[in-house]
Amino acid sequence: MDPSGIGNDCKNEFCIDNLIAARKSLKLSLEKSKTLGLALEKAGPRLEEINQRLPSLEAAVRPIRADKDALVAVGGHINRAVGPAAAVLKVFDAVHGLEKSLLSDPRNDLPGYLSVLKRLEEALKFLGDNCGLAIQWLEDIIEYLEDNRVADGRYLLNMKTYLKGLRELQNDGERVHLDGGLLDAALDKLENEFRRLLMEHSVPLPMSSPPLGEQACIAPSPLPVTVIQKLQAILGRLIANNRLEKCIAIYVEVRSSNVRASLKALDLDYLEISVSEFNDMQSIEGYIGQWGKHLEFAVKHLFEAEFKLCNDVFERIGLDVWMVCFAKIAAQAGILAFLQFGKTITESKKEPIKLLKLLDIFASLNKLRLDFNRLFGGAACIEIQNLTRDLIKRVIDGAAEIFWEIFVQVELQRQSPPPQDGSIPKLVSTITDYCNKLLGDDYRPILTQVLVIHQSWKHKKFQEMILVNEVSKIIKAVDLNLDTWMKAYGDTTLSCLFAMNCHWHLYKDLKGTKVGELMGDSWLKEHVEYKEYYSAVFFKGSWAKLPVHLSREGLIMFSGGRASARDLVKKRLKTFNEAFDEMYRKQSGWVIPERDLREKTCQLIVQTVLPVYRSYMQTYGPLVEQDASSSKYAKYTVQGLEQMLLSLFLPRRERYGSFKGRPTGSKIDNGVDLRRTASAVA
């Protein structure tokens, strides 16, 4: 065997053993590395956990490393901060304990509810006073810990954030942050109870009976004393919590609504009428009378009661408060609408009757003057005062202006034409009636007071006789108008009829009246004399001429032959008929308004015409009754003629058809034949 070969074999075996050993070593190393890797993988989270706990551990051990003096002092700081904070927390717990009671219904136990509410207010006051102190102490201890590095910085940062939030809540002044809104919820319940008490005991005044004018002793029943006491107790707590305005708003809303409900029964829709909605003063004259009664009722009963009640409920607060409350109730309940209606009347067109209505308004306001001054005299009622003063000024100025213009207007009417039918001009009857009212007991003192005030505004002294002198001047102006109007007629007879009418009207209408007393008996007697004079002239110029046409001259029975007598009778009857027809036609459109004068005048006409006509027809009727054309001459029966004459001068509304005579051969209702015979005209 070759030794070199053997040596090579041994060498190769050695190398293989080394490789195997190296493989095992590497495999072992890989397994150890794998095990170490797994161990490291498991140790990672633990190391992270340790890393996270290190700051807290560091903070925990920091006090150990802090200065000894700082560590000793920190205890006192903490004690001083914890004491106020603990007290605050204790009060917070007490506040939460009141929640159930304060969220219940106050009506069940109002005194108990108010007592609990007061405890809440006291607790909140304590919190308000001490929260700041507690926060200040906590801020001081944090500052100390921070300066001496006794606590962890992150912990201190969180504490600073919390305290900053508390400080901001304290500074904004909202108590809701201290009690979670409990106080506001309780106050809301009290407001609701305040409203409930008012509404349950506010009942509109019944208006069904007795009549309005008999209600002098009626006034709304005041609220029961117990209710007023409850309202005052509630007010005390609400005012203490700055809710007075809300209380006033509730009170005004409820009580003004109650007054409006009381007034609704009076049907006051007319208060909303505007100037453009009525044609003349007559169309709303009735409303003005109602206005005075309704205003008096509202002031003396409704507003008087509200005035007293406001004082009773709000008296502890002060005059200003309850007067403001009453002023709002009065304004919202309708007093302004009453005043506005009066203003609307003053803005209407000027006419005579308006003076009387303005005086009615002034009388109503003057009657309530003391009540207005007492109820609405405070500063809170300045709007009502201004409107009232403005209305009074408008009324006085308007009344005085119309009064002084009456004379001027009477003079201006002088140029207008008189009535075509000879009746009394409307101006005459209106002015006489008007002046009587002005001098009557109802209006004279009011008008005098108005003129006194108006003169004083102009710095003029009022003359005692100024009213009667002006009325006398007006009546004399009417007299002058009559003279002028008489001359305006083209027909003298109609002019006399007109004069009869007017002079008799002035006498009859003014006798025994204030104007009649003012003008005197001699003045009245003159008008009677004028009436008699013009009546005589009227008859002489008209109806007295008719009998002449029925003359008997030349008519001796059968003298000169029957035929000639018949012709003469026909001629005279024809002339009479023509004159009568013309006169009746003309005067049938004339009017005598005064019934007594009309009946007397008609009777005089009948007495003047009818006896002559009857006698003439009895005597000479037979001469024409057989004639074929007898109806042309014997045109009227005596009864028909009388009816026609008695129907003269009727006002148009009293006329009822024609009374023209029936032709011969006609029959009246009793069936008697009225042919022209001697017996028929007897």
C-alpha positions as CSV (number, residue, x, y, z in Angstrom):
1,M,0.0,0.0,0.0
2,D,1.3,3.3,-0.9
3,P,2.0,5.3,2.2
4,S,1.2,8.5,0.4
5,G,-2.3,7.2,-0.4
6,I,-2.9,6.2,3.1
7,G,-2.0,9.6,4.3
8,N,-4.3,11.2,1.9
9,D,-7.2,9.1,3.1
10,C,-6.6,10.0,6.7
11,K,-6.5,13.6,5.8
12,N,-9.8,13.4,4.0
13,E,-11.5,11.8,6.9
14,F,-10.2,14.5,9.2
15,C,-11.7,17.2,7.0
16,I,-15.1,15.5,6.9
17,D,-15.2,15.3,10.7
18,N,-14.4,19.0,11.0
19,L,-17.2,19.8,8.6
20,I,-19.7,17.8,10.5
21,A,-18.6,19.5,13.8
22,A,-18.9,22.9,12.2
23,R,-22.4,22.0,10.9
24,K,-23.5,21.0,14.3
25,S,-22.0,24.1,15.8
26,L,-23.8,26.3,13.3
27,K,-27.1,24.5,13.8
28,L,-26.8,25.0,17.5
29,S,-26.0,28.7,17.0
30,L,-29.0,29.1,14.8
31,E,-31.3,27.5,17.3
32,K,-29.9,29.7,20.1
33,S,-30.4,32.8,17.8
34,K,-33.9,31.7,17.1
35,T,-34.6,31.2,20.8
36,L,-33.0,34.6,21.6
37,G,-35.1,36.2,18.9
38,L,-38.3,34.8,20.3
39,A,-37.2,35.9,23.8
40,L,-36.5,39.4,22.5
41,E,-39.8,39.5,20.7
42,K,-41.6,38.7,23.9
43,A,-39.6,41.2,25.8
44,G,-40.5,44.2,23.5
45,P,-44.0,44.9,24.9
46,R,-42.7,44.5,28.4
47,L,-40.0,47.0,27.7
48,E,-42.6,49.4,26.2
49,E,-44.7,49.0,29.3
50,I,-41.7,49.7,31.5
51,N,-40.9,52.7,29.3
52,Q,-44.4,54.0,29.8
53,R,-44.3,53.5,33.6
54,L,-41.0,55.2,34.0
55,P,-42.4,58.8,34.0
56,S,-45.0,57.9,36.7
57,L,-42.3,56.1,38.6
58,E,-40.1,59.1,38.2
59,A,-42.9,61.4,39.4
60,A,-43.5,59.1,42.3
61,V,-40.0,59.2,43.4
62,R,-39.5,62.9,42.6
63,P,-40.8,64.1,46.0
64,I,-38.2,61.9,47.5
65,R,-35.7,63.7,45.4
66,A,-37.3,67.2,46.1
67,D,-36.0,69.6,48.6
68,K,-36.9,68.6,52.1
69,D,-38.3,72.1,53.0
70,A,-40.6,72.0,49.9
71,L,-41.8,68.6,50.8
72,V,-42.6,69.8,54.4
73,A,-44.5,73.0,53.1
74,V,-46.6,71.2,50.5
75,G,-48.9,69.6,53.1
76,G,-50.1,73.0,54.4
77,H,-50.8,74.2,50.9
78,I,-52.8,71.1,50.1
79,N,-54.8,71.4,53.4
80,R,-55.7,75.1,52.7
81,A,-56.9,74.2,49.2
82,V,-58.8,71.1,50.0
83,G,-60.9,72.8,52.9
84,P,-62.8,75.3,50.7
85,A,-63.1,72.8,47.8
86,A,-64.6,70.2,50.2
87,A,-67.1,72.8,51.5
88,V,-68.1,73.7,47.9
89,L,-68.6,70.0,47.1
90,K,-70.7,69.6,50.1
91,V,-73.0,72.4,49.1
92,F,-73.2,71.0,45.6
93,D,-74.5,67.8,47.1
94,A,-77.1,69.8,49.0
95,V,-78.2,71.6,45.8
96,H,-78.8,68.2,44.1
97,G,-80.8,67.1,47.1
98,L,-83.3,70.0,46.5
99,E,-83.9,69.0,42.9
100,K,-86.9,66.7,43.5
101,S,-88.8,69.3,45.6
102,L,-88.1,72.2,43.1
103,L,-89.2,70.2,40.1
104,S,-92.6,69.4,41.7
105,D,-95.8,71.6,41.2
106,P,-95.7,74.7,43.4
107,R,-99.5,74.8,43.8
108,N,-99.4,71.7,46.0
109,D,-97.4,73.6,48.7
110,L,-96.5,77.1,47.7
111,P,-95.0,78.2,51.1
112,G,-92.9,75.0,51.2
113,Y,-91.8,75.4,47.6
114,L,-90.8,79.0,48.2
115,S,-88.8,77.9,51.3
116,V,-86.9,75.3,49.4
117,L,-86.3,77.8,46.6
118,K,-84.8,80.2,49.1
119,R,-82.5,77.5,50.4
120,L,-81.4,77.0,46.8
121,E,-80.7,80.7,46.4
122,E,-78.7,80.7,49.6
123,A,-76.7,77.6,48.4
124,L,-76.0,79.2,45.0
125,K,-75.0,82.4,46.8
126,F,-72.5,80.4,48.9
127,L,-71.2,78.7,45.8
128,G,-70.9,82.0,44.0
129,D,-69.0,83.5,46.9
130,N,-66.7,80.5,47.6
131,C,-66.1,78.8,44.3
132,G,-63.6,81.5,43.4
133,L,-61.8,81.1,46.7
134,A,-61.6,77.4,46.2
135,I,-60.3,77.9,42.7
136,Q,-57.8,80.4,43.9
137,W,-56.4,78.0,46.5
138,L,-56.1,75.2,44.0
139,E,-54.3,77.5,41.6
140,D,-51.9,78.5,44.4
141,I,-51.1,74.9,45.2
142,I,-50.5,74.0,41.6
143,E,-48.2,77.0,41.2
144,Y,-46.3,75.9,44.3
145,L,-46.0,72.3,43.1
146,E,-44.9,73.5,39.7
147,D,-42.3,76.0,41.1
148,N,-40.8,73.3,43.4
149,R,-41.0,70.4,40.9
150,V,-42.9,68.4,43.5
151,A,-45.4,67.0,41.0
152,D,-45.4,65.6,37.5
153,G,-45.6,68.3,34.8
154,R,-48.3,66.6,32.8
155,Y,-50.4,66.2,35.9
156,L,-50.1,69.9,36.6
157,L,-51.0,70.7,33.0
158,N,-54.2,68.8,33.3
159,M,-55.0,70.5,36.5
160,K,-54.4,73.9,35.0
161,T,-56.8,73.1,32.1
162,Y,-59.6,72.1,34.6
163,L,-59.1,75.1,36.7
164,K,-59.1,77.4,33.7
165,G,-62.5,76.0,32.7
166,L,-63.9,76.6,36.2
167,R,-62.6,80.1,36.2
168,E,-64.2,80.9,32.9
169,L,-67.6,79.5,34.1
170,Q,-67.3,81.6,37.3
171,N,-66.5,84.7,35.4
172,D,-69.5,84.5,32.9
173,G,-71.9,84.9,35.8
174,E,-74.3,82.1,34.7
175,R,-75.7,80.3,37.7
176,V,-76.9,77.6,35.4
177,H,-73.4,76.2,35.5
178,L,-73.5,76.0,39.3
179,D,-76.9,74.3,39.6
180,G,-77.4,72.6,36.2
181,G,-80.4,75.0,35.4
182,L,-82.3,74.0,38.5
183,L,-83.0,77.6,39.7
184,D,-84.2,78.7,36.2
185,A,-86.5,75.7,36.1
186,A,-87.9,76.5,39.5
187,L,-88.4,80.1,38.6
188,D,-90.2,79.1,35.4
189,K,-92.6,77.0,37.5
190,L,-93.2,80.0,39.8
191,E,-94.0,82.1,36.7
192,N,-96.5,79.5,35.6
193,E,-98.1,79.4,39.0
194,F,-98.3,83.2,39.0
195,R,-100.1,83.1,35.7
196,R,-102.4,80.3,36.8
197,L,-103.5,82.2,40.0
198,L,-104.3,85.3,37.9
199,M,-106.2,83.4,35.2
200,E,-108.2,81.3,37.6
201,H,-109.4,84.4,39.6
202,S,-109.8,86.8,36.7
203,V,-113.4,86.7,35.6
204,P,-114.9,89.1,33.0
205,L,-117.6,91.4,34.5
206,P,-121.1,90.1,33.4
207,M,-122.9,92.6,31.3
208,S,-126.3,91.1,30.9
209,S,-128.2,93.1,33.6
210,P,-129.0,95.6,34.9
211,P,-128.9,98.2,32.0
212,L,-125.7,100.1,31.6
213,G,-127.0,103.3,33.1
214,E,-127.9,101.5,36.4
215,Q,-124.5,100.0,37.1
216,A,-123.1,102.7,39.3
217,C,-122.4,100.4,42.2
218,I,-121.0,97.5,40.2
219,A,-117.3,96.8,40.1
220,P,-115.3,93.7,39.4
221,S,-114.8,91.6,42.5
222,P,-111.2,92.0,43.8
223,L,-108.9,89.0,43.9
224,P,-109.2,87.2,47.3
225,V,-106.7,88.3,49.9
226,T,-105.2,84.8,50.0
227,V,-104.6,85.0,46.2
228,I,-103.0,88.4,46.5
229,Q,-100.7,87.2,49.3
230,K,-99.6,84.2,47.1
231,L,-98.9,86.5,44.2
232,Q,-96.9,88.8,46.4
233,A,-94.9,85.9,47.8
234,I,-94.2,84.6,44.3
235,L,-93.2,88.1,43.2
236,G,-90.8,88.4,46.1
237,R,-88.8,85.4,44.8
238,L,-89.1,86.3,41.2
239,I,-87.9,89.8,41.8
240,A,-85.0,88.6,43.8
241,N,-84.0,86.7,40.7
242,N,-84.4,89.6,38.3
243,R,-87.7,88.4,36.8
244,L,-89.8,91.5,37.6
245,E,-90.3,92.4,33.9
246,K,-91.6,88.9,33.1
247,C,-94.0,89.1,36.0
248,I,-95.3,92.5,34.8
249,A,-95.7,91.1,31.3
250,I,-97.7,88.1,32.6
251,Y,-99.9,90.3,34.8
252,V,-100.6,92.8,32.1
253,E,-101.4,90.1,29.6
254,V,-103.9,88.4,31.9
255,R,-105.6,91.4,33.4
256,S,-105.8,93.4,30.1
257,S,-107.3,90.4,28.5
258,N,-109.9,90.2,31.3
259,V,-110.8,93.9,30.8
260,R,-111.2,93.4,27.1
261,A,-113.4,90.4,27.7
262,S,-115.6,92.6,29.9
263,L,-115.8,95.4,27.3
264,K,-116.5,92.9,24.5
265,A,-120.1,92.6,25.7
266,L,-120.6,96.3,25.0
267,D,-120.1,95.8,21.2
268,L,-117.4,98.4,20.8
269,D,-116.8,97.8,17.1
270,Y,-117.8,101.4,16.4
271,L,-114.6,102.6,18.1
272,E,-112.7,101.4,15.0
273,I,-114.7,103.6,12.6
274,S,-112.8,106.0,10.5
275,V,-113.8,109.4,9.1
276,S,-114.2,107.9,5.6
277,E,-116.7,105.3,6.9
278,F,-119.6,107.7,7.7
279,N,-121.4,110.2,5.6
280,D,-122.5,112.7,8.2
281,M,-122.8,113.2,11.9
282,Q,-126.3,111.8,12.0
283,S,-125.1,108.4,10.9
284,I,-123.0,108.0,14.0
285,E,-124.9,110.2,16.4
286,G,-126.1,107.2,18.4
287,Y,-122.5,105.9,18.8
288,I,-121.4,109.2,20.4
289,G,-124.1,108.8,23.1
290,Q,-123.0,105.2,23.7
291,W,-119.3,106.3,23.7
292,G,-119.9,108.6,26.7
293,K,-121.7,105.8,28.7
294,H,-119.2,103.1,27.7
295,L,-116.2,105.3,28.6
296,E,-117.6,106.2,32.0
297,F,-118.3,102.5,32.7
298,A,-114.8,101.5,31.6
299,V,-113.1,104.2,33.7
300,K,-115.2,104.1,36.9
301,H,-115.5,100.3,37.1
302,L,-113.0,98.4,35.0
303,F,-110.0,100.7,35.1
304,E,-110.7,101.8,38.7
305,A,-110.7,98.1,39.7
306,E,-107.4,97.4,37.9
307,F,-105.8,100.5,39.4
308,K,-106.6,99.3,42.9
309,L,-105.6,95.7,42.1
310,C,-102.2,96.8,40.7
311,N,-101.6,98.7,43.9
312,D,-102.6,95.8,46.1
313,V,-100.3,93.3,44.2
314,F,-97.3,95.5,43.5
315,E,-97.5,97.9,46.5
316,R,-94.4,96.5,48.2
317,I,-92.3,97.1,45.1
318,G,-92.9,100.8,44.7
319,L,-95.2,103.3,43.0
320,D,-93.3,103.4,39.7
321,V,-93.7,99.6,39.2
322,W,-97.4,99.3,39.7
323,M,-98.2,102.5,37.9
324,V,-96.2,101.2,34.9
325,C,-98.2,98.0,35.2
326,F,-101.5,99.8,35.3
327,A,-100.6,102.1,32.4
328,K,-99.8,99.0,30.2
329,I,-103.1,97.4,31.2
330,A,-105.1,100.5,30.4
331,A,-103.4,101.0,27.0
332,Q,-103.8,97.3,26.0
333,A,-107.3,97.0,27.3
334,G,-108.8,99.8,25.1
335,I,-108.6,103.3,26.6
336,L,-106.6,104.4,23.6
337,A,-109.4,103.2,21.3
338,F,-111.9,105.4,23.2
339,L,-109.7,108.4,22.8
340,Q,-109.1,107.7,19.2
341,F,-112.8,107.6,18.5
342,G,-113.2,111.0,20.0
343,K,-110.4,112.3,17.8
344,T,-112.1,110.8,14.7
345,I,-115.3,112.8,15.5
346,T,-113.3,116.0,15.7
347,E,-111.8,115.3,12.3
348,S,-115.2,114.9,10.6
349,K,-116.6,117.7,8.4
350,K,-118.1,120.7,10.1
351,E,-121.9,120.8,10.5
352,P,-124.2,122.3,13.1
353,I,-125.0,119.0,14.8
354,K,-121.3,118.4,15.2
355,L,-121.2,121.2,17.8
356,L,-123.7,119.4,20.0
357,K,-121.8,116.1,19.6
358,L,-118.5,117.8,20.5
359,L,-120.2,119.3,23.6
360,D,-121.4,115.8,24.5
361,I,-117.8,114.5,24.2
362,F,-116.5,117.4,26.3
363,A,-119.2,116.8,28.9
364,S,-118.2,113.1,29.1
365,L,-114.5,113.9,29.5
366,N,-115.2,116.7,32.0
367,K,-117.3,114.4,34.1
368,L,-114.4,112.0,34.3
369,R,-111.7,114.6,34.7
370,L,-111.0,113.8,38.4
371,D,-110.9,110.1,37.6
372,F,-108.6,110.6,34.7
373,N,-106.2,112.7,36.7
374,R,-106.1,110.2,39.5
375,L,-105.9,107.1,37.4
376,F,-103.8,108.3,34.5
377,G,-101.9,111.2,36.1
378,G,-98.6,109.3,36.7
379,A,-95.6,109.5,34.5
380,A,-96.2,106.0,33.2
381,C,-99.5,107.1,31.6
382,I,-97.9,109.9,29.6
383,E,-99.3,108.5,26.3
384,I,-102.8,108.5,27.7
385,Q,-102.3,112.0,29.1
386,N,-101.1,113.4,25.7
387,L,-104.0,111.8,23.8
388,T,-106.5,113.1,26.3
389,R,-105.1,116.6,26.2
390,D,-105.0,116.6,22.4
391,L,-108.6,115.3,22.3
392,I,-109.8,118.0,24.7
393,K,-108.1,120.7,22.7
394,R,-109.6,119.4,19.5
395,V,-113.0,119.3,21.0
396,I,-112.8,122.9,22.5
397,D,-111.3,124.4,19.3
398,G,-113.8,122.6,17.1
399,A,-116.8,123.5,19.2
400,A,-115.8,127.2,19.5
401,E,-115.1,127.4,15.8
402,I,-118.5,126.0,14.8
403,F,-120.3,128.2,17.4
404,W,-118.8,131.4,16.1
405,E,-119.5,130.4,12.5
406,I,-123.2,129.8,13.0
407,F,-124.0,133.5,12.5
408,V,-121.8,133.7,9.4
409,Q,-123.5,130.6,7.9
410,V,-126.9,132.0,8.5
411,E,-125.9,135.1,6.7
412,L,-124.5,133.1,3.8
413,Q,-127.8,131.2,3.5
414,R,-129.5,134.5,2.8
415,Q,-128.4,134.4,-0.8
416,S,-129.9,131.0,-1.4
417,P,-133.5,130.7,-2.9
418,P,-136.4,130.1,-0.6
419,P,-138.5,126.8,-0.8
420,Q,-140.5,126.7,-4.0
421,D,-143.5,125.4,-2.1
422,G,-143.6,128.2,0.4
423,S,-142.7,125.9,3.3
424,I,-140.4,126.7,6.2
425,P,-136.8,126.7,5.2
426,K,-134.9,123.9,6.9
427,L,-132.4,126.5,8.1
428,V,-135.2,128.3,10.2
429,S,-136.4,125.2,12.0
430,T,-132.9,123.8,12.4
431,I,-131.4,127.1,13.8
432,T,-134.3,127.7,16.2
433,D,-134.2,124.2,17.6
434,Y,-130.4,124.4,17.6
435,C,-130.3,127.6,19.6
436,N,-132.8,126.3,22.1
437,K,-130.6,123.3,22.8
438,L,-127.5,125.6,23.2
439,L,-129.4,127.7,25.7
440,G,-131.0,124.7,27.4
441,D,-129.9,123.3,30.8
442,D,-128.1,120.4,29.2
443,Y,-125.8,122.3,26.9
444,R,-125.6,125.9,28.1
445,P,-123.2,125.3,31.1
446,I,-121.1,123.0,28.9
447,L,-120.9,125.5,26.0
448,T,-120.2,128.3,28.5
449,Q,-117.3,126.3,30.0
450,V,-115.9,125.6,26.5
451,L,-116.0,129.2,25.5
452,V,-114.4,130.3,28.8
453,I,-111.5,127.9,28.2
454,H,-111.2,128.9,24.6
455,Q,-111.1,132.5,25.4
456,S,-108.5,131.9,28.1
457,W,-106.3,130.2,25.6
458,K,-106.4,133.3,23.6
459,H,-105.7,135.4,26.7
460,K,-109.2,137.0,26.4
461,K,-111.5,137.7,29.2
462,F,-114.8,135.8,28.9
463,Q,-117.9,138.1,28.9
464,E,-120.9,136.7,30.8
465,M,-123.4,137.7,28.1
466,I,-121.4,136.6,25.2
467,L,-123.4,133.4,24.7
468,V,-126.9,134.9,24.8
469,N,-125.8,137.9,22.8
470,E,-124.5,135.6,20.0
471,V,-127.7,133.5,20.0
472,S,-129.8,136.7,19.8
473,K,-127.7,137.9,16.9
474,I,-128.2,134.5,15.2
475,I,-132.0,134.7,15.6
476,K,-132.2,138.3,14.3
477,A,-130.1,137.1,11.3
478,V,-132.8,134.5,10.6
479,D,-135.4,137.3,10.7
480,L,-133.4,139.2,8.1
481,N,-133.2,136.1,6.0
482,L,-137.0,135.7,6.0
483,D,-137.4,139.3,4.8
484,T,-135.0,138.7,2.0
485,W,-136.5,135.3,1.0
486,M,-140.0,136.8,0.9
487,K,-138.9,139.4,-1.7
488,A,-137.4,136.6,-3.8
489,Y,-140.8,135.1,-4.7
490,G,-142.3,136.2,-8.0
491,D,-145.8,135.3,-6.8
492,T,-147.1,137.7,-4.0
493,T,-149.6,135.1,-2.8
494,L,-146.9,132.5,-2.4
495,S,-144.7,135.1,-0.7
496,C,-147.5,135.7,1.8
497,L,-148.0,132.0,2.4
498,F,-144.2,131.7,3.1
499,A,-144.4,134.6,5.5
500,M,-147.4,133.0,7.3
501,N,-145.5,129.8,7.7
502,C,-142.3,131.3,9.0
503,H,-143.7,133.9,11.4
504,W,-146.1,131.3,12.9
505,H,-143.3,128.8,13.2
506,L,-141.1,131.3,15.0
507,Y,-143.9,132.1,17.4
508,K,-145.1,128.6,18.0
509,D,-141.7,127.0,18.1
510,L,-140.0,129.6,20.4
511,K,-142.9,130.5,22.7
512,G,-142.0,129.2,26.2
513,T,-138.5,128.2,25.2
514,K,-135.1,129.6,26.2
515,V,-134.8,131.5,22.9
516,G,-138.3,132.8,23.3
517,E,-137.5,134.1,26.7
518,L,-134.3,135.6,25.4
519,M,-136.1,137.4,22.5
520,G,-138.9,138.6,24.7
521,D,-142.7,138.6,24.5
522,S,-142.9,141.7,22.3
523,W,-140.7,140.0,19.7
524,L,-143.0,136.9,19.8
525,K,-146.1,139.1,19.6
526,E,-144.7,140.8,16.5
527,H,-144.5,137.4,14.7
528,V,-148.1,136.6,15.5
529,E,-149.1,140.0,14.1
530,Y,-147.1,139.4,11.0
531,K,-148.7,136.0,10.6
532,E,-152.2,137.6,10.8
533,Y,-151.3,140.3,8.4
534,Y,-149.9,138.1,5.7
535,S,-152.7,135.6,6.2
536,A,-155.2,138.4,5.4
537,V,-153.2,139.5,2.4
538,F,-153.0,135.8,1.3
539,F,-156.8,135.4,1.4
540,K,-157.5,138.7,-0.2
541,G,-155.2,138.0,-3.1
542,S,-156.4,134.5,-3.8
543,W,-159.4,132.6,-2.4
544,A,-161.4,135.7,-1.5
545,K,-161.7,136.4,-5.3
546,L,-163.5,133.2,-6.1
547,P,-167.0,134.0,-4.7
548,V,-167.2,137.0,-6.9
549,H,-167.4,134.8,-10.0
550,L,-170.7,133.3,-8.6
551,S,-172.5,136.6,-8.6
552,R,-176.4,136.6,-8.6
553,E,-176.6,139.9,-10.4
554,G,-179.0,139.7,-13.3
555,L,-180.3,136.3,-12.3
556,I,-183.8,136.8,-11.2
557,M,-185.5,133.5,-11.6
558,F,-186.9,133.1,-15.1
559,S,-186.6,136.9,-15.7
560,G,-185.7,137.4,-19.3
561,G,-186.4,133.8,-20.1
562,R,-185.1,130.5,-18.9
563,A,-182.6,130.1,-21.7
564,S,-180.9,133.4,-21.1
565,A,-180.7,132.7,-17.4
566,R,-179.2,129.2,-18.1
567,D,-176.5,130.8,-20.4
568,L,-175.6,133.3,-17.7
569,V,-175.3,130.6,-15.0
570,K,-173.1,128.5,-17.3
571,K,-170.9,131.4,-18.1
572,R,-170.4,132.2,-14.4
573,L,-169.9,128.6,-13.4
574,K,-167.3,128.2,-16.2
575,T,-165.5,131.3,-15.0
576,F,-165.6,130.0,-11.4
577,N,-164.3,126.6,-12.4
578,E,-161.5,128.0,-14.5
579,A,-160.4,130.3,-11.6
580,F,-160.8,127.6,-9.1
581,D,-158.8,125.1,-11.2
582,E,-156.0,127.5,-11.8
583,M,-155.8,128.5,-8.1
584,Y,-156.0,124.9,-6.9
585,R,-153.5,123.8,-9.5
586,K,-151.1,126.4,-8.3
587,Q,-151.6,126.1,-4.6
588,S,-151.9,122.3,-4.5
589,G,-148.1,122.2,-4.6
590,W,-147.7,124.7,-1.8
591,V,-147.2,123.5,1.8
592,I,-148.1,124.6,5.3
593,P,-146.1,122.4,7.6
594,E,-147.7,123.4,10.9
595,R,-150.9,121.4,11.2
596,D,-152.8,123.9,13.2
597,L,-152.1,126.7,10.8
598,R,-152.9,124.4,7.8
599,E,-156.2,123.3,9.2
600,K,-157.2,126.9,10.1
601,T,-156.2,128.1,6.7
602,C,-158.1,125.4,4.9
603,Q,-161.2,126.0,7.1
604,L,-161.1,129.7,6.2
605,I,-160.9,128.8,2.5
606,V,-163.8,126.4,2.9
607,Q,-165.8,129.0,4.8
608,T,-165.0,131.6,2.1
609,V,-165.8,129.5,-0.9
610,L,-168.1,126.6,0.0
611,P,-171.2,128.4,1.4
612,V,-171.4,130.6,-1.7
613,Y,-170.9,127.6,-4.0
614,R,-173.5,125.6,-2.2
615,S,-176.1,128.3,-2.2
616,Y,-175.4,129.1,-5.8
617,M,-175.8,125.5,-6.9
618,Q,-179.0,125.0,-4.8
619,T,-180.5,128.0,-6.5
620,Y,-179.2,127.7,-10.1
621,G,-178.2,124.1,-10.4
622,P,-181.5,123.0,-11.8
623,L,-181.0,125.4,-14.8
624,V,-178.0,123.4,-16.1
625,E,-178.7,119.9,-14.8
626,Q,-180.8,119.0,-17.8
627,D,-178.3,120.3,-20.2
628,A,-176.3,117.6,-22.1
629,S,-173.1,119.5,-21.3
630,S,-174.0,120.0,-17.6
631,S,-170.8,118.3,-16.4
632,K,-168.7,121.1,-18.0
633,Y,-170.4,123.6,-15.7
634,A,-171.6,121.7,-12.6
635,K,-168.1,120.3,-12.4
636,Y,-167.8,119.7,-8.6
637,T,-170.1,118.3,-5.9
638,V,-170.1,120.3,-2.7
639,Q,-168.6,117.3,-0.9
640,G,-165.9,116.9,-3.5
641,L,-165.0,120.6,-3.4
642,E,-164.8,120.5,0.3
643,Q,-162.5,117.5,0.3
644,M,-160.2,119.2,-2.3
645,L,-160.0,122.4,-0.2
646,L,-159.3,120.5,3.0
647,S,-156.5,118.5,1.2
648,L,-154.5,121.7,0.4
649,F,-151.1,122.5,1.7
650,L,-150.3,119.0,3.0
651,P,-146.6,118.1,3.3
652,R,-145.8,115.6,0.5
653,R,-145.4,112.7,2.9
654,E,-149.0,113.2,4.0
655,R,-150.7,113.5,0.7
656,Y,-152.9,110.5,-0.2
657,G,-154.3,111.0,-3.7
658,S,-156.5,113.4,-5.5
659,F,-159.8,114.8,-4.1
660,K,-160.9,116.2,-7.4
661,G,-164.7,116.3,-7.7
662,R,-166.5,113.4,-9.3
663,P,-168.4,114.1,-12.5
664,T,-172.2,114.1,-12.2
665,G,-173.6,110.7,-12.4
666,S,-170.8,109.2,-10.3
667,K,-171.5,107.6,-6.9
668,I,-169.6,107.6,-3.7
669,D,-169.3,104.6,-1.4
670,N,-172.7,105.0,0.3
671,G,-174.4,104.5,-3.1
672,V,-176.1,107.9,-3.1
673,D,-176.6,109.4,-6.6
674,L,-174.9,112.8,-6.7
675,R,-176.4,114.2,-9.9
676,R,-176.8,117.9,-9.8
677,T,-180.1,118.4,-8.2
678,A,-181.3,120.9,-5.7
679,S,-181.4,118.2,-3.1
680,A,-177.9,117.0,-4.1
681,V,-176.3,120.4,-3.2
682,A,-178.5,121.1,-0.2
